[in-house]
Amino acid sequence: MNIQKLSIKLFLFVLILVLVSACSSKSTTNTDEKSKENFPEKSIELVIPYPAGGATDLIFRMVAKEAEEHLGQSIVPTNMEGGSATVGSRHVKDAKPDGYTILGSHQGIGTVNVAGIVDYSFEEFEPIALLTRTPHFFAIRGDMGLKSLDDVKGFVEENPGQLNLSFIPGITDHFFTAQLINSMGLSMDDINQVSFDGTAGQVNALVAGDIDGAMMDVPSARAYLEEAKEMYPVAVTHSERMKYWDQVPTTVEQGFEMVNSVDRGLFAPKGTPEEIIIALEEAFQKVLEDPEIQEIIADEYGSIVDFIPHQEYKTLLDEEQQLLEELAKDMDF
């Protein structure tokens, strides 16, 4: 009889635990669903893994400020530089996937992976949207007399290992340089590679004549380019001439199938619900549909608005990863 009573009590105890667990689970599910429906309910942290004041920082800060109006909450930009931009990307990668910590970055997520700096890449994030593209230009020291990509190619073929081209190891300009050299039918071994810690050092070195050429973005060197004395812009890495710089021919029109740009987009931690991704995507899309914003991005930052939603952006990133891995075969890190 005592055993029967004990068994009944044990059964009732287990039953209560099951019911409490079920209710708790249902309550948590309801809360989670409500949070997704009401997103955002507080401010959002936008991690920018680069120093303040650069093109990446300024573009993200501007569009984030405009997106606040559409989200109804503030977006707080936070610069987390260091570790080849991996300090900031890792912070977001490891954050709670609730949409309140997002990353503003570009192909740098993939380049540092291929360069062996970190063991993760785009697949560790949920893409939100591509926002802008910044084509690069290939510049040569002004007194070298090389006015076209054919001139550059001819110089390298006649003087192997003598053209001093700069790059920042493991980041976009390094890969863009390799892509351009490969498109000429040359190898990175055919040039003398000179590494720098940052873009400012490259610009100063080219102006001073310490190097012969570099792959750069327009915002970093516009003042020198407009003078066209210290450095000569040989080509823009785009399919069409740029509105603000239409005197410079593209790589394509010079017969070299090399098109590339720094593609700035937004990322969330892996596992962030799609409803939240879409809410963020739609807010930034509305910002970039504004002609005034498009004009500012073009005129002040030498960039092009090219909004691509999250699903298409993921496909684009998969293709980018494959390209980076292929280029890395001809590169030293």
Helices and strands as residue ranges (DSSP letters): H 2-38, E 44-48, H 55-71, E 75-79, H 86-93, E 101-105, H 108-114, G 122-124, E 125-141, G 142-144, H 149-158, E 164-167, H 172-183, G 188-190, E 192-195, H 199-208, E 213-217, H 218-227, E 231-236, G 243-245, E 261-269, H 274-288, H 291-301, E 304-309, H 310-327, G 328-330
